[in-house]
Amino acid sequence: TTTPIPQTHPFYISLPYDKCCGKRDYSPVDTLSKKIDSQFFYLQELQEDIKSSALPRKLFLITYKQFLINKAYCGDIIEAYGVVKLQPKFQRGKMLRQTEPYIELLYFEKKVKDPEEFEISEEDIEEIKKIASRPDAFCFIAENLAPSLYGLEWAKKACLLALVGGIEHKKGDIVTRGNINVLFVGDPSTGKSQLLLAVANVAPRAIYATGKGVSSAGLTAAFNRDQRTGEWVIDAGVLVLADKGVACIDEIDKMNKADRTNMHEAMEQQRVSLSKAGMHVVLPARTAVIAAANPLLGVYDPNRPIQENIAGNFPPTLLNRFDLIFVLRDIPDIERDRAILERIYRDNTVKIDRTLLTKYLAYAKRQRPKMTAEAKKILNEYFLRVRQEIQRDTEKLRAIPITWRQAEALRRFAEAHAKVLLKEQVDEEDAKFAIEIFNEFLKQIEHDVINYETGKSGTIREIMKEILDFLTWQGAKSEDEIIEHLSSQYPVEEIKKVLKKLKDNGKIYEVEQGKLMKI
């Protein structure tokens, strides 16, 4: 005997004992059943809607509407309409008395907070253009990202570039990303975490996370077993959830092994690929990454390459995905320390309203300036000079090799600078700024810093060679004599820095009081 029982529930629904032919057990008859497609997923509240110290709530959704199947994906922001229902809880195959709510989804609308779709009024645009017309507009906006933090000028400028980004370029099937990735490495209490939090709070779309404290989905994505159905489901990670936005990741050096592998693809190809249980999924991760890492020994060691300072879970191939790397060090300096103390006790009123600043960033991100021939020439000639200098380098150890990836990064910097200033063209000024911030990056990793006009470079390696050659031919000399010999060619501070490094590395030693000699 068969009895039709409508199934409007995620689990099988049976009839009471007295209405089921006097039987307690029953089996569904597949040949007589009419089946339709369905989809279930979890809805999680947005980060900005969560009260402080609260955890994001998740709600189970299921839909039988055919026009909704496969229309929502990981990371989508939706507004859902449906009927709240109750379903029983199960434990070890037995139904419990407790129930939990779920929603039978009837309709949803995507509410993607994409900067391209950010609502900006005409009054807002007028205010935005007024700010962009300032002669110091770029520095003014960068400072207002984190006005409570003293200094960190280049770090703030790098964050501003990442928030706006360059332009995505497509050539056939090849897509070159426009997003800019930035990494901060340095001592504790240098403002890394505060800077990331400030950026996350002002960005049109951003997620803040830590490499150590992420969920099972990690920083990218993961397959996990669903507790209700036992089926494989995809849990989106930070980079997927922040698609078309910014992911601010603190302590990125402490990420897990799976993330370390997937981050390579996410940061360059802007997607995350997963394969498990016969399934292959590709999720969009068009996300700019602004990350912070702590030194391996607790304090940054300037005598070691940057790669050795953050060794462990951070391979060189992943380090190379960052367009800009800045080292933040806590060096005692009475004037700087006094200025920081004044900033701590001062009322740090922002000069740009936070809501307006968010709209400014969204509006700037929409701009599509065209690269001029003059700007392209400046960038190309500079990059070729950099490559030529690196070709002459005989050192085997290079933390960050200068590759064609850096040529693309230079273009992104110039484009982002032009977008921030709401320009229609990427001109010579933007190209010079791109070179300026790239030179600052090269200083951090102790690469050759090349002047875009003269093509000349001043490097730590060259100073080392000059000092060692001088001591070889002249014998033991005092530090003052060495500085006097080289001061006409190099900055005194750089010479002192190299002398300290040579002492620490054991290449020179103090043969007698105040006299240095080559080993």
N, C-alpha and C positions, 0 to 999 in steps of 0.2 A: 504494500500500500504506500502510495506517495501522497504527501501533503505539501502544497506550496507554502513556503514561508519567505516573505520579502526580507531581503538582507540589506538593511539600511545602517549598518554598523560595521566598524572595522573588524569585528570578530563575528563568528557564526552565531546566529540567534536561533534558539530552539523554542518549541512550544511547551507549555506546562505538561506534566505527566498525564493528566486526564484528557488532554486534547491531542495527544500524540500516540493514539492507538494503543494506549496502555503500556508503552515501552519507554524505558529510560534512555536507551542508546539509539542514536540515529546516525545515518550517513548521508551526505549530500549526493544526489544523482547528477553527475556532470552532464550526461547526455540530455537531460530534461531541463537543465538550467540555462538561463539566459545571462550571459556575462557581458559586462561593459568595462572599459578602461577606467582606472582611477589613479589618483596620485596623492601621496601624503608627504608632508614636510613640516618643519618646525618654524614658527615665527618667533623671532627674538626682538625685544624692544631696542631702540636705538641708544647708542652710548650717551648722546646729549639729553635724552629723556630720562636718564637714570639719576635718581637722587644720590647725593654723596653717601658713601659707605654701603650702598645697596648693590645687590647682584642683579644682572639683567635677567628678566623673566622670559621663559620659553613656553609656547603654547602649540599643541599638536593640531594640525589642520589636515583635513582630507576633503577631496572634491571628486564628484562623479560627473561634473559638467565637462562634456567633451571639448568645448571651446576653450577650457582653461588648462587642459592637460599639456604639460611641457611648455608652459608659457612663463613660468617663474623659475629663476635660477639662483644659485648661491650668490649672495651679495646684493641681490635686488632689494630695493626698499619699496614696499607695497602698502596700500591701504586696503584691508580685507573686509568683506561683507559676508556674513553667514549666520547660521543658527547655532547657538551654543547648546551642546548636548552633553550627556554624561555617559561614561563608559566604566565598566567594572575593572578593578585591579585584580591581577592574577599573581599567584605565588606558587611555584612548583606545580604548575598546571591546574591549580584549584582557584576558583573564583572567590575573592574576598568580599566582605560587606562594604568596604570602602569603594568610592567611585572618584573619578577625576574628570574635569571638563575637557572637551575638545570642540572644535568648530567644524561644522560641515560647510565648506566654502561654497558660496553661490556666485561670487564675483570679486574681482580685485582690480585695482588700478596701480600701475607703477608710479612711484613718487621718487624717482632717482634724483638725488641732490647733486646733479652734475653742474659744474660751473657754467656750462653752455646753456642750461635751462634755469639758472638762478634768477629770481625775480628782482629786477632793478628798475626803479622808477626814473622818470626824466629828471626829477629833482636830485636824485642820487647821482645820476650821470653828470649833472652840472657840478656837484661837489667833487666828484672824482676827477673831472677835468681840471678843476681849480687846483687840486693837490698836485696833479701831474705837471702843471705849468710852473711849479716852483723850480728855481735853478738847482736846488739840492733835493729834488723829489725822491730820487732813488735812496739816498742816505737817510732822508727823513722817514720814509716808509720802513726801511730796514730797522732803524732805531726803535720805531713804534711797535715792532713785533714783540719785543721784550724790553720795555722801558725800565723795568726794575733791575735789569742786569747791567752792570757797569762794563764798558769796553766791549770786547768780543765783536768788534766792528765787522771783520771779515766773516766771522761765523754767521752773523745776522744777515749779511749780504748773500751768503751762500744759501741760507734758508729761504730768503726771498726769491732767489732764482729757482729753487726747487718748488716753491709754492705756485709759481706761475708757469714754469717749464718752457721748453722750446716748442718747436713745431714737428709733428710726426710727418715723416716723408715716406712715400710709397713709390717703389720702382718695380713694377710688375708684381711678382709674388713676395718681394722682399720689402719689409717694413722696418724703417729705422726709427727707434723710439724718440720721443720728444721729452720724456721725463728726465729729470736730473736727480741723481742719487748723491747724497752727501753723508760723510762719516766724520764724527768727532771722536778723537781718542785723547785721553788725558787723565790728569790727576783727579782724585776726589775733591769735591767742593769747588770746582771751577765753573759750575753753572751749566753743565751738559744737560742734566735732567730737567732743570727749570726752563732751559731754552726749548727743549722738545715739547714740554707741556704747554708753553706759551704758543708755539707754532700750531699745536693740535687744537688749541682753543680758538684760534683766529682763522684757521683754514676753512674754506667753504665745505670741504668734506675731508675728514681726517679720523684716524684711529690711533690711539696711544697704547702701546703694549710694551712688555719687557720680554727679552729673549728667554728668561728663566721662568716667567710666570704665566706663559700662554697655556691654553687648554690642549687636549689631545689632538686638535686640528693643527696645532703649532702655528707657525708664521705663514704657512702656505695653505695646505688643505690635507685631508686624510680620509680614508675609508674607515668607518667604524660600524659595529653591529648595533642595530636599533634595539633598545630594550623591550619595546612593545611587540615588534614583529619578528625579530631575529634576522631581518634582512640587512644587507649592506647599504649604508647610506653615506652621503658625502658631507663631511663637516668642513665648512669654509674657514680658512684661517685669516689672519690679519690682512695679508696682501690682496686676497680675493675680496674680502669685505670692504676694503678701501679702494676698490676699483674706480679709476678716474679721479682719485683723490691723493692724499698723502698718508703714508704709514710712518708714524714716529715710533721707533723701536729703541728702547733703552736696554743696555746690557746685551747687545746683539751677539757679543762674543760667547754668551752662555746658551746659545740656541742648541736644539737637539740635532742628532745626526741626520734625520730625515729632512729637516728644514735646510740643513747645510747643503744637501744635494739639490733640493727643489729651488732654493734661492737663486742659484745660477741662472736657471731658465726664467724665473719670474722677473729678475732685475734687468735682463737683456732682451729676451723675447716677449716680455710682458704677458706671460701666461703661465699656468701651472698644469702639467700633465700628470695624470694618475692612472695606474693600471693595477687591477686586483680582481680576483675571482672572475676572470673572463671579461671584465669590463674595462673600457678605456675612456677616460673623460678628460677634456681640456677645458679649463676654467680661465676666464679673462682676469688678468692682474695688471691692468694698465695703471700702475701705482708708482708714484715717486717715493723713494725711501730716504728718510732722514734718520740716521742711527747714531748711537753713542756706544762706545766700548771702553772698558777699563783696562789699564795696563796689567800685564801678567803678574808683575811683582808688586802691584799696588801703587807704585809711583813710576811715572814715565822716565825711562833712561835714555837721554839724548845720544848716548854713545852706541846705542843699538839701533839697527834699522827698524822702521815702524812695524814691519812684519813680525820681528822677534818680540816686540813689545806687546803684541796681542796674539801671541801664538796659542795653539790649542785647537779650538773649534773654528778657527778663522783661516782657511787656506788662502794662498796668494791669488788663486784664480777668482775667488769671491771678492778679495780686496780690490782687484782690478776692475770690478763692476762699478765701483764708486767713482763718479766724475771728479769729486773734490774731497780731499781729506785734510782735516785741520787738527793740529795738536794743541790742546789747551793745557798749559802748565801753571802750577801754583808756585811762582818764583817770588820770594820776599822782595818787595820794593816799597820803600817808605812812602813815596808820593802816590803810587798806585794803590797801596793799601789804605791810605788816608782818603782817597777818592772813593774807594769801595765802601768804606765806613760811612762817608757822607751820603752815598746813595742808599745805604741800608736804612738810615734814620730819616731820610727825606721822604716827603709825600710824593710818590711817583705817579703823578697824574699823567695819563696818556694825552697826547696832543691830537690824536685821531680817535674818534668814537669807534669802539670795537666792531659794532655792527656795520658801520660805514667801511671800515678797513676790510672786513670780510667781503663786502660787496665790491670793493675796489679790486681785490685779488681775483674774484670771479669774473669781473669785467675785463681785467687785464689778460686773463687766461683765454678769453675769447678772441683776442686780437691775432691777426695773421699777417705780420709785416713781411715784406719781400726783401731778400738779401740783395744789396747793391753790389755792383762790380768792384767798387773801391774797397768795401768791407771784405769781400771774398778774397781779394788780392792780398790785403794785409794779413788775414788769417792764414792763407796758404803759404805765404812767404815765411811767416813766423814758424809755422809747424815744420816746414822743410829745414829751417835752421836748427830747430830743436832736434830733429831726427839726425841731422848731420853731426851735431855735437855728440849725441849719444853713440853714433857709429864709432867715434874716436875713443870712446871710453873702454879702458882695458879691465875695469873691475868686473869680476864675475857676479858679485852679489848686487842685485837690483830689486828693491822692494816692489816698485811699480814700474814695469817696462813702458816706454813711450811707444804706443802702437797707433794704428789707425782709429782705434776706439777714442783716443784722445783728440784726434782731428774732428770727429763727430761731436765730442764734448765741447770743443771750442765754438763750433757753430751753434750748439744749443745755448751756451752762455750768452752769445751775442743776441740771439733771437729773444731769449728771456729778458735781457736788459731792455731791448726795444719794446717788448710787450708791456713791461712795467711802466715805461714812460709813454705808453699808448701811441707809439709811432706807427706810421704806415710802411716805413722802410727800415731795414737794419743798416745803419750807416757806419761811417768811420769811427764815430764816438763809441758805438756799441762794440765794434771789433776791438778797439783799444781797451775797453773795460774787460772784455773776455780774456785778453792777453794778461791784463793786470792781475785778475783774480787767479788765472792759471799759474802765473809766476809765483804768486803767494802760496799756492798749493805745492809747487815744485820746491819752494824753500822748506816747506814742512817735511818733505820726504828727502831733502838734501840732494835734489837733482840739479842740473844746470839751469840757471835762471838767465834767460836771454832777452836782451833789449830788442824790441821789434823793429827799431829804426837802424841800429848799428850792427845787430847780429852778434855782438860781443857778449861773453858770458863771464860771470864771476862765481867760482864754485869753491866749496870746501876742499874738494879733491886737488884743485890747482894750488890752493894755499898750502896744503900738506906737502905737495911736491916741492914747492919753493922753499919751505922751511927745511925739509930733509936735504935738498941740494945745497942750501946755504951752510948747514952744519957739516956736510960732507967735505966741502972745500975750505971752510973757514975754521973748522974745529969747534971746541966748546965756546958757546956764547951765552950771554945773559938774555933773559926774556925781553928786557928793554931794548937790547941791541937787535934782536930779531924783529921786534915790532917796528923799530926805526927803519930797518932795511926794507920792510914790506908795506909800510903805512902809505906810501905814495901810490900803491897799486890796489890795496884792499882796505876795507874798513877795519879799524883797530879792534872793535868788538868781535869781528869774525876771526881775526888772527888769534886773539886770546882764547876763543872757543876751540879753535883747531889745536892750539898748544895744549890745552887741557885734555883734549881727546887723544892726542899723541902720547901724553904722559900716561893716561889711563890704559891705553892699548899696549904700553910697554915699548913703543917705537923710539922714544927719547927718554933720557934719565938725567938726574942731577948728579953730575960727576963731582962737583964741589959746591961750596956755598954760593947759590945764585947762578951757577953755570950749568947750561944744558948741553947734552951731547947725544948724537945719534948712536943707536945700538948697532 
